[in-house]
Amino acid sequence: MRNKSIPHELLAEAQRLQTLVNDDERLRNEFPRESRIISETFRDHEDFHRYRWHGSIGRERLLHARYLSIAQDLRIATTILRGAVRYENAGSIEVKRAEIRQSVRKLAGLIRDGLRDEPDGTERMMDVDKVLTLG
Protein backbone atom coordinates (compact mmCIF):
# COMPACT_ATOMS: atom_id res chain seq x y z
CA MET A 1 0.00 0.00 0.00
CA ARG A 2 1.36 3.40 -0.97
CA ASN A 3 0.67 6.18 1.52
CA LYS A 4 -0.91 8.78 -0.80
CA SER A 5 -3.31 6.34 -2.42
CA ILE A 6 -4.31 4.44 0.73
CA PRO A 7 -7.62 6.27 1.25
CA HIS A 8 -8.43 5.91 -2.44
CA GLU A 9 -7.66 2.18 -2.34
CA LEU A 10 -9.95 1.83 0.66
CA LEU A 11 -12.69 3.77 -1.16
CA ALA A 12 -12.27 1.68 -4.32
CA GLU A 13 -12.65 -1.54 -2.32
CA ALA A 14 -15.66 -0.13 -0.45
CA GLN A 15 -17.31 0.90 -3.72
CA ARG A 16 -16.62 -2.54 -5.19
CA LEU A 17 -18.31 -4.08 -2.14
CA GLN A 18 -21.26 -1.72 -2.48
CA THR A 19 -21.71 -2.62 -6.15
CA LEU A 20 -21.48 -6.31 -5.33
CA VAL A 21 -24.09 -6.26 -2.55
CA ASN A 22 -26.60 -3.97 -4.28
CA ASP A 23 -27.26 -6.49 -7.07
CA ASP A 24 -29.36 -9.38 -5.74
CA GLU A 25 -27.95 -11.88 -8.24
CA ARG A 26 -24.32 -10.97 -7.52
CA LEU A 27 -25.05 -10.95 -3.79
CA ARG A 28 -26.24 -14.56 -3.94
CA ASN A 29 -23.63 -15.86 -6.40
CA GLU A 30 -20.41 -13.85 -6.08
CA PHE A 31 -20.49 -12.34 -2.61
CA PRO A 32 -20.15 -15.62 -0.66
CA ARG A 33 -16.96 -16.43 -2.60
CA GLU A 34 -15.43 -12.97 -2.37
CA SER A 35 -16.54 -11.80 1.07
CA ARG A 36 -13.62 -13.29 2.99
CA ILE A 37 -11.10 -11.65 0.65
CA ILE A 38 -12.92 -8.33 0.97
CA SER A 39 -12.98 -8.64 4.77
CA GLU A 40 -9.24 -9.33 4.84
CA THR A 41 -8.61 -6.27 2.66
CA PHE A 42 -10.50 -4.11 5.14
CA ARG A 43 -8.53 -5.72 7.98
CA ASP A 44 -5.29 -4.78 6.20
CA HIS A 45 -6.50 -1.18 6.03
CA GLU A 46 -7.40 -1.31 9.72
CA ASP A 47 -3.90 -2.53 10.57
CA PHE A 48 -2.27 0.16 8.44
CA HIS A 49 -4.30 3.00 9.94
CA ARG A 50 -3.93 1.63 13.48
CA TYR A 51 -0.14 1.61 13.02
CA ARG A 52 -0.18 5.15 11.59
CA TRP A 53 -2.55 6.30 14.35
CA HIS A 54 -0.10 5.17 17.02
CA GLY A 55 2.73 7.09 15.38
CA SER A 56 0.97 10.37 14.65
CA ILE A 57 -0.34 13.39 16.55
CA GLY A 58 -2.98 16.07 16.13
CA ARG A 59 -5.19 16.19 13.07
CA GLU A 60 -3.27 13.40 11.33
CA ARG A 61 -4.01 11.11 14.28
CA LEU A 62 -7.70 11.98 14.08
CA LEU A 63 -7.71 11.33 10.33
CA HIS A 64 -6.20 7.86 10.80
CA ALA A 65 -8.72 7.15 13.57
CA ARG A 66 -11.58 7.99 11.19
CA TYR A 67 -10.17 5.79 8.41
CA LEU A 68 -9.66 2.99 10.95
CA SER A 69 -13.24 3.30 12.16
CA ILE A 70 -14.69 3.20 8.64
CA ALA A 71 -12.54 0.18 7.69
CA GLN A 72 -13.77 -1.62 10.84
CA ASP A 73 -17.39 -0.79 10.04
CA LEU A 74 -16.99 -2.17 6.52
CA ARG A 75 -15.25 -5.35 7.69
CA ILE A 76 -17.87 -6.06 10.34
CA ALA A 77 -20.77 -5.32 7.95
CA THR A 78 -19.20 -7.64 5.36
CA THR A 79 -18.83 -10.45 7.88
CA ILE A 80 -22.40 -10.13 9.17
CA LEU A 81 -23.76 -9.81 5.64
CA ARG A 82 -22.03 -13.09 4.72
CA GLY A 83 -24.09 -14.85 7.41
CA ALA A 84 -27.29 -13.05 6.43
CA VAL A 85 -26.85 -14.14 2.81
CA ARG A 86 -26.08 -17.70 3.86
CA TYR A 87 -29.24 -17.95 5.97
CA GLU A 88 -31.33 -15.79 3.61
CA ASN A 89 -32.20 -13.21 6.27
CA ALA A 90 -33.72 -10.42 4.15
CA GLY A 91 -34.00 -7.94 7.04
CA SER A 92 -30.34 -8.22 7.98
CA ILE A 93 -29.31 -8.01 4.34
CA GLU A 94 -31.10 -4.69 3.91
CA VAL A 95 -29.65 -3.28 7.14
CA LYS A 96 -26.10 -4.24 6.14
CA ARG A 97 -26.58 -2.85 2.64
CA ALA A 98 -27.59 0.47 4.22
CA GLU A 99 -24.60 0.39 6.59
CA ILE A 100 -22.24 -0.23 3.68
CA ARG A 101 -23.78 2.65 1.70
CA GLN A 102 -23.40 4.93 4.72
CA SER A 103 -19.76 3.92 5.23
CA VAL A 104 -18.97 4.56 1.56
CA ARG A 105 -20.55 8.02 1.81
CA LYS A 106 -18.60 8.81 5.00
CA LEU A 107 -15.35 7.63 3.42
CA ALA A 108 -15.91 9.59 0.20
CA GLY A 109 -16.72 12.70 2.24
CA LEU A 110 -13.63 12.27 4.38
CA ILE A 111 -11.42 11.92 1.30
CA ARG A 112 -13.10 14.84 -0.47
CA ASP A 113 -13.40 17.29 2.45
CA GLY A 114 -10.81 16.05 4.92
CA LEU A 115 -11.34 16.87 8.56
CA ARG A 116 -13.58 19.77 9.39
CA ASP A 117 -12.78 22.23 12.16
CA GLU A 118 -15.80 21.17 14.22
CA PRO A 119 -16.53 17.64 15.37
CA ASP A 120 -19.75 16.09 14.08
CA GLY A 121 -22.81 17.55 15.78
CA THR A 122 -21.10 20.62 17.26
CA GLU A 123 -23.02 23.11 15.15
CA ARG A 124 -26.36 21.50 15.96
CA MET A 125 -25.59 21.51 19.68
CA MET A 126 -24.65 25.20 19.54
CA ASP A 127 -28.01 25.96 17.90
CA VAL A 128 -29.84 24.07 20.65
CA ASP A 129 -27.86 25.98 23.25
CA LYS A 130 -28.84 29.29 21.64
CA VAL A 131 -32.51 28.33 21.68
CA LEU A 132 -32.33 27.32 25.31
CA THR A 133 -30.61 30.52 26.42
CA LEU A 134 -32.90 32.78 24.35
CA GLY A 135 -36.13 31.08 25.38
Secondary structure, DSSP 8 states (H G I E B T S, - for coil): --TTTHHHHHHHHHHHHHHHHHSHHHHHHTHHHHHHHHHHHHHHHHHHHHHHHHT--HHHHHHHHHHHHHHHHHHHHHHHHHHHHHTT-HHHHHHHHHHHHHHHHHHHHHHHH---SS-TTHHHHHHHHHHHHH-
